[in-house]
Amino acid sequence: MIRLEKMEGFWSVVIARPEKANSLTRVMLEELADIAESAVRDGARALVLTGEGKVFSAGADLDEARAGLATDPVWERLSGALAAAPCLTIAALNGTLAGGAFGMALACDLRVAVPGAKFFYPVMRLGFLPQPSDPARLAALVGPARAKMILMAGQKITAEEALAWGLIDRVVAAEALLATVADLAADAVAATPAHVAAIKRLVPVARGA
């Protein structure tokens, strides 16, 4: 349910469970974290996360969430590994981003979305806390009040709003999504891993990243 394709310096990771809105099981999250951690060791210069179908991810698998996945430390392991990866990380949001799946997108360097994507994190309604590092990363992008609009007021944000707020960096047509992220990654892929890592270290990161 997780597909990884490695090209020269360019890693493409696909969440492939479209029949369940790409909802994430613990096994899937562990596999994603393993990939992000191996990017540190294996010289990836760019790592792209995307989903199969029309939803990026609906967050935790509901059955597993009820059994404890919603508060499992594997979410923080994944977002921490992505934030620490010394390469350019891009979330190619092929559709809606919801719930715990926010963490992996917030931990990426760039976020590109299709026009119909929506963004929501219904922790208030569901009775959970967000993953520990997510609020700080979210507030660093959109500001405290807008972070509370998402986390406390439960608002669903459109792609256009998300772009205006700074939650995402570009909106592109679905058919152009993968070509766009490949273009964004091109300079990093052409560089050495050490050069990519050195430039990334120069850019300040959000508290909790």
C-alpha positions as CSV (number, residue, x, y, z in Angstrom):
1,M,0.0,0.0,0.0
2,I,3.1,2.2,-0.1
3,R,5.0,2.4,-3.4
4,L,8.5,3.7,-3.6
5,E,10.3,4.5,-6.8
6,K,13.9,5.5,-6.7
7,M,15.4,7.4,-9.6
8,E,18.8,9.2,-9.6
9,G,18.5,11.2,-6.4
10,F,14.7,11.5,-6.8
11,W,12.5,9.3,-4.6
12,S,8.7,9.2,-5.3
13,V,6.5,7.7,-2.5
14,V,2.9,6.9,-3.2
15,I,0.2,6.2,-0.6
16,A,-1.8,3.6,-2.5
17,R,-5.0,2.7,-0.7
18,P,-7.5,4.7,-2.8
19,E,-10.4,2.4,-1.9
20,K,-10.1,3.6,1.7
21,A,-9.3,7.3,0.9
22,N,-5.6,6.5,1.5
23,S,-6.2,6.1,5.2
24,L,-3.1,5.1,7.1
25,T,-2.5,1.9,9.1
26,R,0.3,1.5,11.6
27,V,2.1,-0.7,9.1
28,M,1.9,2.0,6.4
29,L,3.1,4.7,8.8
30,E,6.1,2.6,9.8
31,E,6.9,1.9,6.2
32,L,6.7,5.7,5.4
33,A,9.0,6.4,8.4
34,D,11.5,3.8,7.3
35,I,11.6,5.4,3.9
36,A,12.1,8.9,5.3
37,E,14.9,7.6,7.6
38,S,16.6,5.7,4.8
39,A,16.6,8.9,2.7
40,V,19.0,10.2,5.3
41,R,21.4,7.3,4.8
42,D,21.0,6.7,1.0
43,G,21.7,10.0,-0.5
44,A,18.3,11.1,-1.7
45,R,18.3,14.7,-2.9
46,A,14.5,15.0,-3.3
47,L,11.7,13.0,-1.8
48,V,8.1,13.5,-3.0
49,L,5.0,12.2,-1.1
50,T,1.7,11.8,-3.0
51,G,-1.4,9.7,-3.0
52,E,-3.2,7.5,-5.5
53,G,-6.6,8.6,-6.6
54,K,-8.4,11.8,-5.6
55,V,-7.5,12.0,-1.9
56,F,-4.0,12.5,-0.5
57,S,-4.9,10.9,2.8
58,A,-7.9,10.9,5.1
59,G,-5.6,10.3,8.1
60,A,-5.7,7.3,10.4
61,D,-7.6,4.1,9.4
62,L,-10.8,4.4,11.5
63,D,-10.6,0.9,13.0
64,E,-7.0,1.3,14.0
65,A,-7.6,4.8,15.3
66,R,-10.3,3.5,17.7
67,A,-7.7,0.8,18.8
68,G,-5.1,3.5,19.6
69,L,-3.4,4.5,16.4
70,A,-4.6,8.1,16.7
71,T,-2.2,8.7,19.6
72,D,0.6,6.3,18.5
73,P,4.1,7.8,18.5
74,V,4.6,6.5,15.0
75,W,3.1,9.7,13.6
76,E,5.8,11.8,15.3
77,R,8.5,9.3,14.2
78,L,7.3,9.9,10.6
79,S,7.0,13.7,10.7
80,G,10.3,13.9,12.6
81,A,12.1,11.8,10.0
82,L,10.8,14.0,7.2
83,A,11.7,17.2,8.9
84,A,15.2,15.9,9.6
85,A,15.8,14.5,6.1
86,P,18.7,16.4,4.5
87,C,17.0,16.6,1.2
88,L,14.2,18.6,-0.4
89,T,10.9,17.1,0.7
90,I,7.7,17.9,-1.2
91,A,4.1,16.9,-0.5
92,A,2.3,16.6,-3.8
93,L,-1.2,16.8,-2.6
94,N,-3.3,15.1,-5.2
95,G,-6.5,15.7,-3.2
96,T,-7.8,16.3,0.3
97,L,-5.5,16.2,3.3
98,A,-7.1,15.3,6.6
99,G,-6.4,14.4,10.2
100,G,-3.1,12.9,11.2
101,A,-1.9,12.9,7.6
102,F,-1.4,16.7,8.1
103,G,1.8,15.9,10.0
104,M,3.7,14.5,7.1
105,A,2.7,17.3,4.8
106,L,3.6,20.0,7.4
107,A,7.0,18.4,7.9
108,C,7.8,18.7,4.2
109,D,9.7,21.7,2.8
110,L,7.1,22.4,0.1
111,R,3.4,21.6,-0.4
112,V,1.8,21.7,-3.9
113,A,-1.9,20.9,-4.2
114,V,-4.6,20.4,-6.9
115,P,-7.5,22.9,-7.1
116,G,-10.1,20.7,-5.5
117,A,-8.1,19.7,-2.4
118,K,-9.5,20.5,1.0
119,F,-7.6,20.7,4.3
120,F,-9.1,19.8,7.7
121,Y,-7.9,18.4,11.0
122,P,-10.9,17.5,13.1
123,V,-9.2,16.8,16.5
124,M,-11.6,18.9,18.5
125,R,-14.7,17.1,17.2
126,L,-13.1,13.6,17.5
127,G,-11.7,14.2,21.0
128,F,-8.0,13.7,20.2
129,L,-5.1,16.1,20.6
130,P,-3.1,16.8,17.4
131,Q,0.3,15.2,17.1
132,P,2.7,17.1,19.3
133,S,4.8,18.9,16.6
134,D,1.9,19.7,14.3
135,P,0.5,22.8,15.9
136,A,3.8,24.6,15.9
137,R,4.5,23.7,12.3
138,L,1.0,24.7,11.3
139,A,1.2,28.1,13.2
140,A,4.6,28.8,11.6
141,L,3.0,28.6,8.2
142,V,-0.4,30.2,8.7
143,G,-0.2,32.1,12.0
144,P,-1.7,31.2,15.4
145,A,-5.3,32.4,14.6
146,R,-5.6,30.4,11.4
147,A,-4.0,27.4,13.1
148,K,-6.8,27.6,15.6
149,M,-9.4,28.0,12.8
150,I,-8.3,24.5,11.6
151,L,-7.5,22.8,14.9
152,M,-10.2,24.3,17.2
153,A,-12.9,25.7,15.0
154,G,-12.7,22.6,12.7
155,Q,-12.8,24.6,9.5
156,K,-12.3,22.9,6.1
157,I,-10.0,25.1,4.1
158,T,-10.1,25.2,0.3
159,A,-6.9,25.0,-1.8
160,E,-7.4,28.7,-2.7
161,E,-7.6,29.7,1.0
162,A,-4.7,27.4,1.8
163,L,-2.5,29.1,-0.8
164,A,-3.5,32.6,0.5
165,W,-2.7,31.6,4.1
166,G,0.7,30.0,3.2
167,L,-0.3,26.5,4.1
168,I,0.5,25.4,0.6
169,D,3.0,26.9,-1.9
170,R,1.3,26.4,-5.2
171,V,-2.0,25.2,-6.8
172,V,-1.7,23.3,-10.1
173,A,-4.0,21.3,-12.2
174,A,-4.1,17.6,-11.4
175,E,-2.6,16.6,-14.7
176,A,0.4,18.9,-14.1
177,L,1.0,17.9,-10.4
178,L,3.8,15.4,-10.9
179,A,5.5,17.4,-13.6
180,T,5.4,20.5,-11.3
181,V,7.0,18.7,-8.4
182,A,9.7,17.2,-10.7
183,D,10.5,20.6,-11.9
184,L,10.7,22.0,-8.3
185,A,13.1,19.1,-7.4
186,A,15.3,19.4,-10.5
187,D,18.0,21.7,-9.0
188,A,18.3,19.6,-5.9
189,V,18.5,16.3,-7.9
190,A,21.3,17.8,-10.0
191,A,23.3,18.8,-6.9
192,T,25.3,16.7,-4.5
193,P,23.7,15.4,-1.3
194,A,26.1,17.5,0.8
195,H,25.2,20.7,-1.1
196,V,21.5,20.0,-0.7
197,A,21.9,19.3,3.0
198,A,24.1,22.4,3.5
199,I,21.5,24.8,2.0
200,K,18.7,23.2,3.9
201,R,20.6,23.7,7.2
202,L,20.8,27.4,6.5
203,V,17.0,27.9,6.4
204,P,15.4,28.4,9.8
205,V,12.8,25.8,10.8
206,A,9.7,26.1,12.9
207,R,9.8,25.4,16.6
208,G,9.0,21.7,17.1
209,A,10.5,20.8,13.7
